[in-house]
Amino acid sequence: MELAYPWRDCDGGTWLQALSLPTLPWVSQFLFLMGLPNPIVEQPQVWQSIYAQAMMDYEMRPQVRDSEIGIRGWHGKIVQQIVKKALLELAAQSGLKVAMELEQWVLLHFFCGEFRSAMFSWEFVLSGTYRQPRPGRKPIILPVVLASLSQEIKNSSSYELRTEIRNNLRNVAPPPPECLNPDERSDECFEILPISDVINQTLTLKALQKIAQTINETERKEVMAWVEISAEDNKFLIKMKRLCGDKYLQVEPPCPMLPSILDFSTLDESKLEGSHNEEQAGD
């Protein structure tokens, strides 16, 4: 999937917000649902420390302190520098693969409109594997392979599960900030929405990966034929174009087609991986 250049001035805030989410103390119990690299889920304090230092560096930049917002392009470049430095530090502590996966995580969930749209549409399609048809509607016969996975899909990605997770987020999140403008008031913490969106997308993607792991090529054709019939039957809610065919019905996670900001020519990957292994050996 191709992305637009994600380092415009208006994108800086998105990068900083996205990378802050795994550092929030009240989010720690939900990290395993967010599709983050395993080391960040298992040892969130590593990225918390790196991100805190990155934000200190960001706030100390003269351009930021002087609010030179009139210079076009400066903010995007500063944020890019800050993020690159933080990811390089993460690579030094946890391994290059972890840093690359975190960068890809941000690009996928916060900058790839195609992916977000596809996951929203697939969420509705997958619900057709376990929900009853509306009154007066003729049921669409499931392929055998989907029928065998129906309960597992329901248990791992149903609307009820997503609602439960959203409510649990609300229960542990801090209250929303008080806004001077009445139009900006909210009944929940601002971070709940992006976290909930990421979790929903991750649940849908994992359900698709589970199906992809189970089916053969013949069954794949049967599944996609069922998807097309379901989309036609719910054409006001599902657009085949947004599903992107079977592009996301894959075992491997999608990877945005955008060069990494990590400059591999200046990195010795063996040293980075070695430092991570030494730390693990010393624990």
LOGUDO-386395 format. One line per 10 residues: number of its first residue (from 1); their letters; for each residue x, y, z of N, C-alpha, C. Coordinates in pm, 1 decimal. Example, Ala and Ser with C-alpha at 12.3 -4.5 7.8 and 13.67 -1.06 7.14 Angstrom:
residues 2
1> as> 1319.0 -569.0 780.0 1230.0 -450.0 780.0 1320.0 -330.0 780.0 ~ 1285.0 -225.0 708.0 1367.0 -106.0 714.0 1290.0 3.0 787.0
***
This chain:
residues 283
1> melaypwrdc> 84.0 -118.5 0.0 0.0 0.0 0.0 87.6 123.6 0.0 ~ 51.2 221.4 -76.9 129.6 343.3 -86.4 69.1 451.8 2.8 ~ 157.0 531.1 61.3 113.6 638.7 148.6 163.7 771.6 96.3 ~ 91.3 876.0 132.3 140.1 1009.9 103.5 255.4 1041.9 199.0 ~ 334.1 1141.0 165.1 445.9 1181.7 249.9 394.1 1216.9 389.5 ~ 439.3 1145.0 495.2 380.6 1163.4 628.2 456.0 1259.9 719.2 ~ 533.5 1350.4 660.1 612.8 1440.6 743.7 583.1 1586.8 713.8 ~ 460.3 1615.6 675.1 419.5 1755.3 659.3 405.1 1819.5 797.2 ~ 399.6 1951.6 800.9 383.9 2019.9 929.6 261.3 1969.3 1005.8 ~ 152.7 1945.3 932.5 28.8 1903.3 997.9 34.7 1759.2 1048.4
11> dggtwlqals> 136.9 1683.3 1006.5 149.3 1544.3 1049.5 227.4 1529.5 1179.9 ~ 300.0 1633.3 1218.5 385.9 1623.4 1336.5 309.4 1584.0 1461.6 ~ 195.2 1649.2 1481.7 115.7 1618.5 1600.1 66.3 1475.7 1601.6 ~ 36.8 1420.6 1483.8 -10.6 1282.2 1474.6 98.4 1185.4 1518.3 ~ 222.0 1208.5 1472.7 333.1 1121.9 1513.2 353.2 1127.2 1664.4 ~ 355.8 1246.8 1720.7 381.5 1260.4 1864.6 269.9 1197.1 1946.4 ~ 145.5 1216.1 1902.1 33.2 1156.7 1974.6 35.8 1004.4 1964.3 ~ 56.5 953.0 1842.4 55.9 808.1 1823.2 163.9 740.4 1907.5 ~ 283.9 798.1 1907.7 393.9 737.9 1982.3 378.5 755.6 2132.8 ~ 291.9 846.3 2174.1 267.9 866.2 2317.9 173.9 760.7 2375.5
21> lptlpwvsqf> 88.8 702.9 2291.9 -15.3 613.2 2342.7 40.9 494.5 2421.9 ~ 148.3 428.2 2374.2 201.0 315.1 2452.9 265.9 357.9 2584.6 ~ 287.4 487.9 2604.5 354.0 534.3 2727.0 255.8 571.1 2837.2 ~ 127.2 577.9 2806.8 28.2 618.8 2906.3 10.1 507.8 3010.1 ~ 27.1 538.5 3137.4 19.5 433.8 3240.9 -111.8 356.4 3239.8 ~ -221.3 424.1 3216.7 -351.6 357.0 3222.5 -380.6 270.4 3099.3 ~ -292.2 278.1 2998.8 -309.7 200.6 2876.5 -234.4 67.2 2883.5 ~ -147.2 50.5 2983.1 -57.4 -65.9 2986.5 -132.0 -198.5 2975.7 ~ -249.2 -209.1 3036.8 -322.2 -336.0 3034.7 -387.8 -364.9 2899.5 ~ -385.0 -265.6 2808.7 -445.8 -282.8 2676.9 -342.2 -294.9 2565.2
31> lflmglpnpi> -214.9 -284.1 2598.7 -110.5 -283.7 2495.7 -112.2 -410.7 2411.1 ~ -142.8 -524.3 2472.4 -139.7 -650.8 2398.9 -250.3 -659.0 2293.7 ~ -346.7 -568.6 2300.9 -456.1 -565.1 2203.9 -429.7 -469.8 2088.4 ~ -319.8 -395.6 2093.6 -298.3 -284.9 2001.2 -206.1 -318.3 1884.5 ~ -159.9 -441.3 1874.7 -74.9 -478.9 1761.9 64.9 -421.9 1767.6 ~ 110.0 -383.4 1886.2 243.9 -327.3 1902.7 349.7 -436.8 1904.1 ~ 476.2 -401.0 1879.2 583.6 -500.5 1891.0 584.9 -561.7 2031.0 ~ 609.1 -690.6 2039.3 603.5 -761.2 2168.1 693.3 -701.5 2275.9 ~ 818.6 -661.4 2244.4 902.1 -603.8 2350.3 843.4 -477.2 2412.2 ~ 769.8 -399.6 2334.0 707.1 -278.9 2389.5 590.2 -317.1 2479.7
41> veqpqvwqsi> 520.4 -424.3 2443.8 410.4 -472.9 2528.3 465.6 -530.1 2658.9 ~ 574.7 -604.3 2648.2 629.2 -673.1 2764.4 712.3 -582.0 2854.0 ~ 779.0 -483.8 2795.2 860.8 -389.9 2873.0 831.4 -246.5 2829.2 ~ 712.7 -196.9 2858.9 674.6 -63.1 2812.7 761.1 48.8 2869.8 ~ 827.7 21.7 2982.3 908.5 125.8 3044.7 1024.6 169.3 2955.3 ~ 1070.9 80.0 2867.6 1181.5 115.7 2777.6 1138.2 228.7 2684.8 ~ 1023.6 210.9 2618.0 975.4 315.9 2527.3 925.9 437.5 2605.1 ~ 872.3 418.3 2724.0 828.8 531.8 2805.4 944.8 626.2 2832.8 ~ 1059.6 570.4 2868.7 1178.1 651.0 2897.7 1229.7 720.8 2771.9 ~ 1234.6 648.2 2662.2 1283.5 705.5 2536.7 1191.0 818.1 2490.3
51> yaqammdyem> 1060.8 795.3 2498.5 965.2 895.8 2452.7 970.5 1019.9 2541.8 ~ 985.0 1002.1 2671.7 993.9 1116.6 2762.8 1113.9 1204.4 2727.6 ~ 1227.7 1140.7 2699.0 1347.0 1216.0 2659.4 1325.3 1284.8 2525.9 ~ 1257.5 1217.3 2434.0 1229.9 1276.1 2302.8 1144.5 1401.2 2315.4 ~ 1046.0 1397.7 2403.7 960.0 1514.1 2422.1 1035.2 1628.7 2488.6 ~ 1128.9 1596.8 2576.1 1212.9 1701.5 2635.4 1297.1 1767.3 2526.6 ~ 1353.7 1685.8 2436.8 1433.0 1738.9 2326.4 1346.3 1825.7 2235.1 ~ 1226.5 1779.6 2210.4 1133.2 1852.6 2123.4 1100.4 1989.8 2181.8 ~ 1067.6 1992.3 2310.2 1027.4 2117.9 2373.4 1143.8 2214.8 2390.1 ~ 1266.2 2162.2 2388.9 1383.3 2248.4 2403.2 1432.7 2302.8 2270.1
61> rpqvrdseig> 1378.4 2256.0 2159.9 1419.5 2307.6 2029.8 1385.4 2457.1 2021.6 ~ 1481.0 2541.0 1981.0 1452.3 2684.7 1972.2 1332.0 2716.0 1884.3 ~ 1317.2 2642.0 1774.0 1205.8 2669.1 1683.3 1072.2 2644.5 1751.6 ~ 1068.3 2543.4 1838.4 944.4 2513.3 1909.2 918.7 2618.1 2015.7 ~ 1022.6 2652.4 2092.7 1005.8 2751.1 2199.1 969.6 2887.9 2144.0 ~ 1023.0 2921.9 2028.1 995.8 3052.3 1969.4 872.2 3052.9 1881.8 ~ 811.4 2933.5 1866.1 687.6 2920.9 1787.5 703.6 2980.2 1647.3 ~ 806.3 2938.6 1577.2 829.5 2989.3 1442.2 739.7 2915.8 1342.3 ~ 610.1 2929.6 1363.2 515.9 2856.4 1279.0 503.5 2917.4 1139.7 ~ 562.0 3033.4 1120.8 551.3 3095.7 989.9 645.3 3035.9 887.2
71> irgwhgkivq> 742.5 2957.6 931.8 837.9 2897.9 840.1 783.1 2764.7 793.8 ~ 741.7 2759.4 670.4 677.4 2639.1 619.5 773.3 2520.8 617.9 ~ 727.8 2409.2 671.0 804.6 2286.2 668.7 890.7 2261.7 790.8 ~ 908.4 2363.1 877.2 1001.2 2345.3 988.8 950.8 2243.6 1089.8 ~ 820.6 2244.1 1117.1 769.2 2155.6 1221.6 778.7 2009.3 1179.7 ~ 742.1 1980.3 1055.6 752.7 1843.0 1007.8 894.4 1790.8 1014.7 ~ 992.4 1874.8 980.0 1131.8 1833.0 982.1 1181.2 1810.6 1125.1 ~ 1138.8 1897.7 1217.0 1180.9 1882.0 1356.1 1125.6 1753.3 1415.0 ~ 997.7 1728.4 1393.1 936.9 1606.3 1445.5 1002.6 1483.9 1384.2 ~ 1034.5 1489.9 1255.6 1102.2 1377.7 1191.4 1236.4 1349.9 1258.4
81> qivkkallel> 1311.8 1454.4 1288.7 1440.2 1438.5 1355.2 1423.4 1378.6 1494.8 ~ 1323.4 1427.6 1568.0 1298.4 1379.6 1703.4 1257.7 1231.9 1701.2 ~ 1167.0 1198.0 1609.6 1118.9 1060.1 1600.5 1232.0 966.5 1557.2 ~ 1311.6 1009.6 1460.5 1422.9 926.3 1414.3 1520.6 898.4 1527.7 ~ 1553.7 1000.6 1604.0 1646.5 982.7 1715.7 1589.1 885.3 1818.5 ~ 1458.7 897.6 1846.0 1395.0 808.9 1943.9 1393.0 665.0 1894.5 ~ 1363.8 645.1 1766.5 1360.8 509.9 1711.9 1499.9 447.6 1707.1 ~ 1600.2 528.9 1679.8 1737.2 477.3 1683.0 1775.6 433.3 1823.2 ~ 1730.6 507.8 1922.5 1758.3 468.7 2061.0 1683.1 340.0 2096.5 ~ 1561.0 328.3 2047.2 1485.4 205.5 2068.6 1555.4 87.5 2001.5
91> aaqsglkvam> 1609.4 110.8 1881.3 1683.6 5.9 1811.7 1805.9 -37.2 1891.7 ~ 1874.2 59.3 1953.1 1993.3 28.3 2032.4 1958.6 -53.3 2156.0 ~ 1841.4 -29.1 2213.4 1804.9 -96.2 2337.8 1725.8 -225.3 2316.6 ~ 1643.3 -227.8 2213.4 1552.5 -341.7 2196.4 1570.6 -415.2 2064.4 ~ 1653.7 -363.3 1976.3 1674.1 -428.2 1847.5 1613.5 -349.6 1733.9 ~ 1678.4 -356.4 1620.3 1635.3 -281.1 1502.8 1495.8 -322.0 1456.8 ~ 1465.2 -449.5 1465.3 1333.8 -498.0 1421.4 1221.7 -432.4 1499.8 ~ 1241.7 -414.4 1628.9 1138.8 -352.8 1713.3 1114.9 -208.0 1671.6 ~ 1223.0 -135.0 1645.6 1210.3 5.3 1604.3 1137.6 16.5 1470.9 ~ 1172.3 -71.8 1378.6 1106.6 -70.2 1247.6 958.2 -105.1 1260.2
101> eleqwvllhf> 926.6 -201.7 1345.5 787.0 -241.4 1363.6 704.7 -130.1 1426.8 ~ 763.7 -55.1 1519.5 691.4 55.6 1580.7 664.8 165.7 1478.1 ~ 763.8 195.6 1395.5 744.3 294.5 1290.0 633.3 249.4 1194.8 ~ 636.9 123.3 1153.7 535.4 69.7 1063.9 397.3 71.9 1129.8 ~ 391.8 47.7 1258.5 265.4 50.8 1334.1 200.7 188.4 1324.9 ~ 280.9 293.0 1342.9 227.7 429.4 1332.7 178.1 457.8 1191.5 ~ 259.5 423.9 1092.2 220.8 449.5 953.4 91.2 377.1 917.2 ~ 78.8 252.5 959.2 -37.2 171.8 923.1 -165.3 224.5 986.9 ~ -161.1 249.2 1116.6 -283.4 283.2 1190.2 -318.6 431.2 1187.5 ~ -223.3 517.4 1155.7 -251.6 660.8 1164.8 -235.9 735.7 1032.6
111> fcgefrsamf> -172.6 673.2 934.0 -150.4 743.2 807.9 -204.4 669.9 685.7 ~ -244.7 546.3 701.1 -292.7 468.4 587.0 -445.1 464.8 586.8 ~ -505.8 556.5 513.2 -650.8 562.2 505.4 -710.3 437.3 442.9 ~ -640.7 378.9 346.6 -690.2 257.0 283.1 -704.3 144.7 384.9 ~ -603.8 128.4 470.4 -607.4 22.9 571.1 -720.9 45.9 669.8 ~ -734.9 166.1 720.1 -839.6 194.9 817.1 -978.0 170.9 757.3 ~ -996.8 214.1 633.4 -1125.0 194.2 566.6 -1152.3 46.1 543.7 ~ -1047.9 -27.4 504.0 -1063.9 -170.4 478.6 -1100.0 -245.1 606.2 ~ -1032.5 -212.3 718.1 -1062.0 -281.4 843.1 -1203.6 -250.8 890.9 ~ -1249.3 -129.3 871.3 -1387.0 -93.3 909.4 -1486.6 -176.4 829.2
121> swefvlsgty> -1461.6 -191.5 700.0 -1552.5 -267.4 614.3 -1545.3 -417.6 643.3 ~ -1424.0 -469.3 664.1 -1409.4 -610.9 694.1 -1472.1 -646.3 828.9 ~ -1468.7 -552.8 922.1 -1532.2 -576.0 1052.1 -1679.5 -612.3 1033.6 ~ -1746.2 -537.9 947.3 -1887.7 -564.6 922.4 -1905.0 -696.4 847.3 ~ -1818.2 -722.6 750.2 -1826.8 -848.1 674.8 -1811.0 -967.9 768.1 ~ -1710.9 -963.4 855.3 -1683.9 -1076.3 944.5 -1797.6 -1100.4 1042.6 ~ -1869.5 -994.8 1076.7 -1982.9 -1014.1 1167.3 -2089.3 -1102.7 1103.4 ~ -2089.2 -1110.7 971.7 -2184.0 -1196.5 901.5 -2155.6 -1344.4 917.7 ~ -2040.3 -1378.5 976.0 -2008.5 -1519.2 997.6 -2078.1 -1574.7 1121.3 ~ -2126.0 -1486.1 1209.3 -2187.6 -1535.4 1333.3 -2321.9 -1470.0 1368.5
131> rqprpgrkpi> -2353.6 -1355.4 1312.3 -2481.0 -1291.1 1347.9 -2594.3 -1345.6 1261.0 ~ -2713.3 -1339.1 1316.3 -2832.0 -1383.1 1243.8 -2873.1 -1277.5 1142.9 ~ -2925.0 -1318.6 1027.4 -2970.1 -1219.2 928.5 -3088.6 -1139.7 982.0 ~ -3104.7 -1018.9 930.6 -3217.1 -936.6 971.7 -3348.9 -1001.2 929.5 ~ -3457.0 -973.7 1004.1 -3586.6 -1033.4 970.9 -3624.5 -1007.0 824.9 ~ -3668.8 -1111.2 758.4 -3709.0 -1097.7 619.5 -3595.8 -1118.4 521.4 ~ -3471.8 -1124.6 572.4 -3355.9 -1146.7 485.9 -3322.0 -1295.6 478.0 ~ -3294.5 -1341.2 358.6 -3255.1 -1480.0 338.9 -3109.4 -1496.5 382.0 ~ -3080.0 -1595.3 467.5 -2940.8 -1613.4 511.4 -2849.6 -1651.7 395.9 ~ -2726.7 -1601.5 400.7 -2626.6 -1635.4 300.1 -2543.4 -1751.2 353.9
141> ilpvvlasls> -2544.7 -1860.7 283.7 -2477.0 -1981.4 331.5 -2326.9 -1958.6 341.0 ~ -2271.8 -1986.3 458.4 -2128.4 -1969.7 480.0 -2049.0 -2081.8 414.6 ~ -1931.6 -2050.1 360.0 -1839.8 -2156.7 320.2 -1806.5 -2242.5 442.6 ~ -1779.1 -2368.5 420.9 -1753.5 -2461.5 531.4 -1642.3 -2411.1 621.8 ~ -1535.9 -2358.3 562.1 -1421.3 -2313.7 641.7 -1458.2 -2197.1 731.7 ~ -1543.0 -2106.7 685.3 -1586.4 -1995.0 769.0 -1682.7 -2041.7 876.9 ~ -1765.9 -2136.9 844.3 -1858.2 -2191.8 944.0 -1780.6 -2255.5 1059.3 ~ -1668.4 -2320.6 1025.5 -1588.3 -2384.9 1129.5 -1516.1 -2283.7 1217.8 ~ -1495.0 -2162.5 1165.6 -1425.4 -2057.2 1240.7 -1521.3 -1956.2 1301.6 ~ -1649.3 -1973.8 1278.5 -1748.9 -1874.8 1318.6 -1740.9 -1837.9 1466.4
151> qeiknsssye> -1738.1 -1937.2 1553.4 -1735.6 -1909.7 1696.7 -1605.5 -1841.8 1738.6 ~ -1494.4 -1883.5 1678.5 -1365.5 -1822.2 1711.1 -1362.0 -1676.3 1668.3 ~ -1417.8 -1646.4 1550.3 -1424.2 -1507.4 1503.9 -1510.8 -1424.9 1598.2 ~ -1621.6 -1481.5 1639.6 -1710.4 -1410.4 1731.9 -1641.0 -1382.5 1864.6 ~ -1573.0 -1482.0 1918.1 -1507.0 -1466.3 2048.2 -1394.0 -1364.8 2045.0 ~ -1330.0 -1349.0 1928.4 -1209.8 -1264.8 1921.9 -1233.3 -1126.0 1863.0 ~ -1349.3 -1104.2 1797.4 -1364.7 -973.1 1731.1 -1509.2 -925.4 1721.6 ~ -1596.0 -974.9 1808.1 -1737.2 -937.4 1799.5 -1760.2 -793.3 1844.9 ~ -1874.9 -741.6 1807.8 -1914.5 -606.4 1850.1 -1922.7 -598.9 2001.9 ~ -1970.5 -705.0 2064.7 -1982.9 -706.4 2210.9 -1845.9 -696.8 2276.8
161> lrteirnnlr> -1747.2 -767.8 2220.9 -1611.8 -760.8 2275.5 -1554.1 -620.6 2259.3 ~ -1572.8 -562.3 2143.5 -1521.6 -427.2 2118.2 -1586.3 -326.4 2212.9 ~ -1714.5 -341.8 2237.5 -1784.9 -252.0 2329.6 -1732.9 -268.9 2472.0 ~ -1707.9 -393.7 2510.1 -1654.3 -420.5 2644.1 -1517.1 -355.8 2661.8 ~ -1433.5 -367.1 2559.7 -1300.4 -306.1 2566.9 -1311.4 -154.5 2576.2 ~ -1399.6 -95.8 2496.1 -1418.5 49.3 2499.4 -1465.2 94.6 2638.4 ~ -1556.7 19.8 2697.8 -1605.1 55.4 2831.9 -1494.8 41.3 2936.0 ~ -1411.3 -60.7 2921.5 -1299.3 -78.6 3014.2 -1199.1 35.9 3000.9 ~ -1177.1 82.5 2879.1 -1090.8 198.6 2859.0 -1146.1 320.1 2931.7 ~ -1274.6 340.8 2918.2 -1338.5 454.7 2984.4 -1325.7 446.8 3136.5
171> nvappppecl> -1331.4 324.0 3188.6 -1327.2 306.7 3334.4 -1192.1 342.8 3394.1 ~ -1084.5 322.9 3318.0 -950.3 347.0 3373.6 -888.6 477.7 3324.9 ~ -946.8 537.9 3222.7 -888.9 661.1 3167.2 -912.8 779.4 3260.4 ~ -823.2 877.7 3259.4 -846.0 999.3 3338.1 -961.3 1079.4 3279.5 ~ -1018.0 1169.9 3356.8 -1128.1 1251.0 3303.8 -1079.4 1341.6 3191.8 ~ -1168.2 1380.9 3102.7 -1127.3 1470.3 2993.1 -1088.3 1606.7 3047.7 ~ -997.9 1675.4 2979.4 -957.9 1809.1 3025.2 -1073.5 1906.5 3012.3 ~ -1072.8 2005.7 3098.9 -1175.4 2109.1 3090.5 -1140.8 2204.5 2976.8 ~ -1237.1 2224.5 2888.4 -1216.1 2311.3 2772.5 -1288.9 2443.0 2793.0 ~ -1221.9 2550.6 2755.7 -1285.6 2681.7 2765.5 -1397.1 2695.7 2663.4
181> npdersdecf> -1379.7 2631.1 2548.1 -1480.4 2637.6 2442.8 -1582.4 2526.1 2462.2 ~ -1708.6 2559.3 2484.0 -1810.4 2455.1 2505.7 -1819.5 2356.0 2391.1 ~ -1788.5 2400.1 2269.0 -1798.0 2310.9 2153.1 -1692.0 2201.3 2155.7 ~ -1586.8 2219.2 2236.2 -1477.4 2122.4 2239.9 -1489.7 2024.9 2357.5 ~ -1592.9 2038.3 2437.1 -1608.8 1951.4 2552.6 -1638.9 1808.0 2510.3 ~ -1587.4 1715.4 2589.3 -1607.0 1573.6 2560.3 -1640.1 1501.1 2689.7 ~ -1709.9 1390.0 2677.4 -1743.6 1312.3 2796.7 -1642.0 1203.0 2824.9 ~ -1532.4 1197.9 2746.6 -1429.5 1098.1 2771.6 -1292.6 1152.0 2732.4 ~ -1191.5 1088.2 2785.9 -1052.3 1125.6 2758.5 -1024.9 1119.6 2608.7 ~ -951.5 1217.1 2557.7 -927.1 1228.0 2413.6 -859.1 1104.7 2356.3
191> eilpisdvin> -768.0 1042.5 2434.0 -690.3 929.7 2381.5 -773.2 802.3 2363.0 ~ -891.4 796.3 2422.8 -971.8 674.1 2411.9 -1007.1 644.2 2266.8 ~ -1041.9 745.5 2189.4 -1083.0 723.5 2050.8 -972.5 661.6 1966.1 ~ -851.3 719.3 1959.6 -747.7 655.5 1876.5 -707.6 517.6 1928.0 ~ -704.8 498.2 2060.4 -670.4 366.4 2113.6 -776.1 264.3 2074.3 ~ -902.2 301.8 2089.5 -1011.9 212.9 2052.6 -1008.7 179.8 1904.4 ~ -979.3 279.0 1820.9 -970.3 255.2 1676.3 -859.3 156.1 1643.9 ~ -743.0 174.8 1705.7 -629.9 84.3 1681.0 -664.4 -57.6 1723.8 ~ -727.5 -72.1 1839.8 -765.3 -205.0 1888.5 -865.2 -269.6 1793.1 ~ -965.3 -195.0 1749.5 -1064.2 -250.4 1656.3 -998.4 -297.6 1527.0
201> qtltlkalqk> -908.4 -215.8 1473.9 -838.9 -253.1 1350.6 -754.1 -377.8 1372.1 ~ -689.1 -386.3 1488.0 -603.3 -500.9 1517.4 -685.1 -628.8 1532.6 ~ -799.5 -620.6 1599.9 -885.7 -737.9 1615.8 -932.5 -789.4 1479.9 ~ -972.2 -697.5 1391.9 -1018.1 -736.8 1259.2 -904.6 -799.1 1178.8 ~ -787.0 -736.7 1183.3 -672.4 -788.1 1108.7 -633.2 -927.7 1156.3 ~ -634.7 -950.1 1286.7 -597.5 -1082.0 1339.2 -700.0 -1187.3 1299.2 ~ -828.2 -1149.5 1292.6 -930.5 -1244.2 1247.1 -905.4 -1282.0 1101.3 ~ -866.9 -1183.9 1019.6 -836.2 -1211.7 879.0 -712.3 -1299.7 867.0 ~ -612.7 -1275.3 951.6 -491.9 -1358.3 949.3 -523.8 -1501.8 989.4 ~ -613.2 -1517.9 1086.5 -652.7 -1652.3 1129.3 -720.8 -1727.2 1014.8
211> iaqtineter> -808.5 -1657.8 943.8 -874.3 -1720.5 828.7 -771.6 -1756.9 722.9 ~ -678.4 -1664.8 695.7 -576.2 -1688.2 592.9 -488.0 -1807.3 627.9 ~ -460.9 -1827.9 757.1 -378.7 -1940.6 800.3 -449.8 -2073.7 779.8 ~ -582.9 -2068.1 777.1 -662.5 -2190.8 774.8 -698.1 -2237.1 634.3 ~ -714.2 -2142.9 540.8 -768.7 -2177.8 409.2 -661.5 -2214.6 307.6 ~ -702.8 -2295.6 209.7 -620.1 -2320.6 92.8 -670.5 -2233.6 -22.2 ~ -613.2 -2247.5 -139.7 -649.2 -2159.3 -250.2 -794.2 -2177.5 -294.0 ~ -840.7 -2300.1 -294.3 -981.1 -2324.6 -331.4 -1074.9 -2260.5 -230.2 ~ -1043.9 -2277.4 -103.4 -1126.7 -2218.0 2.6 -1119.2 -2065.9 0.5 ~ -1003.7 -2012.0 -37.9 -991.5 -1866.0 -50.1 -1091.2 -1813.3 -153.2
221> kevmawveis> -1102.4 -1881.7 -266.0 -1198.2 -1840.2 -368.7 -1341.3 -1849.0 -317.0 ~ -1369.6 -1952.8 -238.6 -1503.0 -1968.2 -181.8 -1532.4 -1856.2 -82.1 ~ -1433.7 -1821.5 -1.1 -1451.0 -1713.4 97.0 -1476.5 -1581.5 26.2 ~ -1397.6 -1550.6 -76.6 -1413.6 -1423.1 -146.2 -1545.2 -1417.9 -224.1 ~ -1592.1 -1532.5 -272.4 -1722.8 -1535.2 -338.9 -1832.7 -1503.2 -239.1 ~ -1819.6 -1556.9 -118.5 -1916.5 -1525.7 -12.3 -1909.7 -1378.1 26.2 ~ -1789.0 -1324.6 32.7 -1771.2 -1182.3 66.1 -1841.5 -1094.0 -37.4 ~ -1825.7 -1127.3 -164.3 -1890.2 -1047.8 -269.7 -2042.2 -1053.1 -258.6 ~ -2096.1 -1170.3 -228.3 -2241.3 -1181.9 -212.3 -2287.1 -1101.2 -90.4 ~ -2210.9 -1108.7 18.2 -2244.5 -1033.3 139.0 -2239.1 -883.3 114.2
231> aednkflikm> -2138.0 -839.6 39.1 -2125.1 -697.3 8.3 -2241.0 -649.8 -77.8 ~ -2280.3 -730.7 -174.4 -2392.8 -694.2 -260.7 -2522.1 -689.9 -180.6 ~ -2536.3 -781.1 -85.0 -2656.6 -785.9 -2.3 -2662.1 -669.1 95.5 ~ -2547.1 -610.9 125.6 -2539.8 -496.2 218.3 -2466.4 -380.4 151.3 ~ -2502.8 -351.2 25.7 -2425.9 -257.0 -54.3 -2426.8 -114.6 -1.6 ~ -2520.5 -84.0 87.4 -2520.7 50.0 145.7 -2421.5 61.4 261.1 ~ -2374.4 -52.6 310.4 -2279.7 -53.4 421.1 -2141.3 -102.2 380.8 ~ -2135.5 -191.8 281.4 -2008.5 -251.5 241.2 -1979.8 -219.6 95.1 ~ -1861.7 -168.3 69.8 -1816.4 -142.4 -67.2 -1697.6 -234.8 -96.6 ~ -1711.9 -318.2 -200.1 -1603.8 -410.8 -233.3 -1472.3 -337.0 -256.3
241> krlcgdkylq> -1481.8 -217.6 -311.6 -1360.7 -139.9 -338.3 -1285.4 -111.2 -209.1 ~ -1359.4 -81.9 -102.2 -1294.6 -51.1 24.9 -1235.2 -175.1 91.8 ~ -1290.3 -291.5 61.5 -1234.4 -415.0 116.1 -1099.3 -448.5 52.8 ~ -1075.7 -393.8 -67.6 -950.3 -417.9 -140.0 -931.5 -566.2 -173.7 ~ -1042.1 -631.3 -213.7 -1032.7 -772.6 -250.0 -978.8 -854.9 -135.2 ~ -885.2 -947.2 -164.9 -826.8 -1029.7 -58.1 -689.4 -978.2 -15.7 ~ -663.7 -851.9 -42.6 -533.9 -791.3 -10.5 -498.9 -805.7 137.3 ~ -599.5 -792.5 224.0 -574.5 -800.0 368.3 -608.9 -936.8 426.4 ~ -650.0 -1029.2 342.1 -674.5 -1166.4 385.3 -544.9 -1244.5 367.1 ~ -446.4 -1210.6 447.3 -312.0 -1266.1 434.6 -260.0 -1307.3 571.5
251> veppcpmlps> -165.7 -1399.8 570.9 -103.9 -1443.9 695.6 -11.1 -1336.7 750.0 ~ 68.3 -1276.4 662.1 162.4 -1172.9 703.8 90.9 -1038.9 717.6 ~ 126.7 -959.2 817.1 64.1 -827.6 833.8 100.4 -734.7 719.1 ~ 14.2 -639.3 687.0 43.7 -546.1 578.2 159.9 -454.9 613.1 ~ 230.6 -412.1 511.2 347.7 -326.3 530.7 337.7 -205.1 439.5 ~ 328.1 -83.8 495.9 320.8 36.9 412.7 442.7 50.2 322.9 ~ 418.0 86.7 196.5 527.1 102.2 100.0 582.8 243.8 109.1 ~ 663.5 263.7 212.6 724.2 394.9 233.8 861.7 374.0 295.6 ~ 965.1 440.9 244.6 1098.3 423.9 302.2 1100.4 459.5 450.3 ~ 1175.3 383.3 526.7 1187.8 409.6 670.0 1270.9 534.8 692.8
261> ildfstldes> 1240.4 605.5 801.8 1323.1 721.3 835.1 1454.0 678.2 898.7 ~ 1463.1 550.3 935.3 1588.1 500.1 990.1 1690.0 487.1 877.1 ~ 1804.5 549.6 893.4 1907.5 549.0 789.9 1993.7 425.6 808.0 ~ 1961.6 319.7 733.4 2030.2 193.0 752.3 2178.3 201.1 717.8 ~ 2217.2 297.4 634.6 2357.3 306.4 595.8 2445.4 344.2 713.2 ~ 2386.2 404.5 818.3 2465.2 445.6 934.2 2445.1 350.7 1051.5 ~ 2370.0 241.8 1030.7 2341.9 149.0 1138.9 2418.4 18.1 1119.3 ~ 2474.1 -32.1 1224.3 2531.5 -165.3 1224.0 2430.5 -254.7 1294.8 ~ 2348.6 -324.0 1215.7 2238.7 -400.7 1272.3 2287.9 -506.5 1370.5 ~ 2402.0 -568.5 1341.8 2451.9 -673.6 1429.9 2483.6 -617.5 1568.2
271> klegshneeq> 2535.4 -492.8 1570.9 2567.0 -431.5 1699.9 2438.9 -398.7 1775.2 ~ 2339.8 -348.7 1700.1 2214.2 -314.5 1765.4 2149.2 -440.1 1823.4 ~ 2144.1 -547.2 1744.1 2084.0 -670.3 1792.3 2168.8 -727.9 1906.3 ~ 2302.1 -708.7 1894.0 2390.3 -760.9 1997.0 2369.2 -693.4 2130.4 ~ 2348.5 -561.1 2127.6 2326.5 -489.7 2253.0 2198.8 -536.5 2319.1 ~ 2097.6 -566.5 2236.2 1971.3 -616.1 2291.3 1990.1 -754.0 2354.4 ~ 2067.9 -840.2 2287.8 2091.8 -974.9 2339.8 2171.6 -970.9 2468.8 ~ 2269.3 -878.6 2477.6 2348.1 -866.0 2598.4 2262.6 -823.1 2716.2 ~ 2168.1 -730.0 2689.0 2079.3 -685.5 2795.2 1992.7 -801.6 2845.1 ~ 1942.0 -881.9 2750.4 1858.8 -994.0 2789.7 1937.6 -1096.4 2870.1
281> agd> 2065.3 -1117.5 2831.2 2149.4 -1213.2 2900.5 2178.4 -1168.5 3042.5 ~ 2184.6 -1035.0 3061.7 2215.9 -982.4 3193.8 2098.2 -977.8 3286.1 ~ 1973.3 -991.9 3229.1 1854.2 -985.3 3313.8 1835.5 -1110.3 3397.9
***
